[in-house]
């Protein structure tokens, strides 16, 4: 699991830096279609695939955490235990907000 996280961290660093760059300013005379086309050429299919893999991994880890929380619940759970589960569930610790925002920015 740690190797996977290290590999994902490397991918995140490499592609997040690339996606984090601002779009170049376009001339007013350019049409919306050509602007859209140049935006599509900026990011290649491998970039999208890597970003999808990173997001999939984050969501999968969050889902596994939720499964573990649900499987450990019972009627004898203490209040503090339930509160910590509730907090973990709402925090979504495996979801990186910065990566999600960048993913939404690069979508055409």
N, C-alpha and C positions, 0 to 999 in steps of 0.2 A: 504494500500500500504506500509506503514511504517513497519507493522508487517512482510510482505513478505520480504522486504529488510533486516530486522533484522534477519529473519530466514535464508535467503540466505547468509548473512554475516557470520553467525555461521557456515553454511555448507562450505562456502569458506575457512574460517579459518581452519576448521577441516580437510578438504580434500586437501587443497592446501599445508598444512604442510606435509601431508602424501605423496603427489605426488612430493613434492619438494625435497625429499631425493634422493641422488645420488644412482645409481645402484651399486651393489657390483662388485668388480673386479672379472673376471672369469679367470680360468686357460686356457692357450693356447691350451691344449689338448681337451677341451670341444668342441663339435661340435656346429655349428650354430643352429641346431634344438633344442638341449638341452638348449642352452642359451635362445632361443626364448620361449621355454616351461616354463622355470623358470620365465621369465619376465611376462608371462601370469598368472602364479599362484600368483605372487606378488600382483597384483591388482585384487580384486574380482568384481563380477558383480555389487554389490551395490556401489562400488567406481566409476565405470563407469557411473552408473545411476545417482548418485549424481552430478558428473561432467557434464553430459549431461543436467541435470536440471538447473544447474548454468548457463551454456552457453545459453540454451534456454531462460532463464529469461533475460540475458543480451541482447540478440538479439531482444527479444520481446520489451523490454523497448526502445531500439534504434529505432525499427520500429515504435512504437507509437510516439516517438519524431518526426520522419520524417513525419508521417501522419499529425501531428499537424502543422508542418512547412508548408507543402503543403496546408493544408486547410486555413491557415491564409494569404497566398499570394494573392495579388491583384494588380491591376495597380496603385493604390494609395500608395503602400508601399514606405516608404522613403528609401533612399540609405543606411543609417545607419542600418535600420531594416533589409534590404536585406543582408548587410554585416554580421550582427550578425547571421542571419539564416544560411548563407553560412559557417560561422566559426563553428557553432554548428553541422551542417551536417558533415563537414569534420573531426571534432574532435572525433566523436563517443563517447560521454562522458560515456555511459553506458557499453562500452566494456572494460573489464579489460585485458590489454595486457599480464600481467604476467600469468593470468589464461589460456589464449589462448595458450601461449608458452608452459606451462606445459602440457596442453591437447595434443598438438602435440608431445611432448616428450614421453608420455606414450602410444601412439598408436603403436600397433605392426606393 
